[in-house]
Amino acid sequence: MIEHINFPLILGAALLAVASPGPSTLAIAGTAMAQGRAQALALVAGIICGSWTWSIAAALGLGALMLAHGWVFEMLRYLGAAYLLYLGWKSARSALSSAPLRLRSVSSRDHRAAFGKGLAMHLTNPKAILFFGALYAVGVPADATPAEIASVVVAVGLQSMAVFVTYAQVFSNPRVVGLYMRLRRWFEGAFALAFGFGGLKLLTARI
C-alpha cells in the first residue's frame, strides 16, 4: 500500500527543482547548443547517474534515521522549507535582473568524457543530498517499507530523466533557445512564485 506516500508533493517539488535553471540544466542547454544533441544526452546520462546516487543514499539513510529519531523528520521538514524559499528568492532575483542568462557548455572529447563530467558535476553538488533528504522527509512517512521508498526513488528518477532529456532535445533547436531567452524573466518569476508557495506550505503543514 502506497496511498499514504505524498506522491503529488514529492513529484511536484522534484519537478520544480529539476526544471528550474541551475548548474545542470544550464550545462545541458549550453552543451546542446554548442556541441549538439548527442553530446548533451551523454552529459545527461552522467547527471542522471549522479542524481540516482544521491537519491538512493538519501532514501536509505533517512529511513533509518527517522525510525530511530522522530525529531529528524521535523528538522528536515524545516530545512526543506528553507531551501525552497531560498530557491524562490534566487528565482525572484533572476526575474528582476536584466542581465542575460549565461549558458555554460561542457567541453569534452567524446561521449564517455561528457558522461564523466556530468556525473562529477552532480556528485560534487552538496545541494543535491540536502534536497533529496528534505524531499523524502516530507513526502515519505517514517514507517514506509523498503518497497515504498524504492517506488519514490524510481518515480523521482524517471521524472528527472524525462526533464533532462527534454532539455537536451529542446535546446538543440536554435529557435527554441531564442524564444526561451526572450521569455526567461517570466519563467523565473513563475518559478519564484511556485517555490515560495511550496516553502510556505511546508512551514505551515500539519504532518
Secondary structure as GFF3:
##gff-version 3
##sequence-region A 1 207
A	DSSP	alpha_helix	7	19	.	.	.	ID=ss1
A	DSSP	alpha_helix	23	35	.	.	.	ID=ss2
A	DSSP	alpha_helix	37	68	.	.	.	ID=ss3
A	DSSP	alpha_helix	70	96	.	.	.	ID=ss4
A	DSSP	alpha_helix	111	123	.	.	.	ID=ss5
A	DSSP	alpha_helix	126	139	.	.	.	ID=ss6
A	DSSP	alpha_helix	146	170	.	.	.	ID=ss7
A	DSSP	alpha_helix	174	204	.	.	.	ID=ss8
###
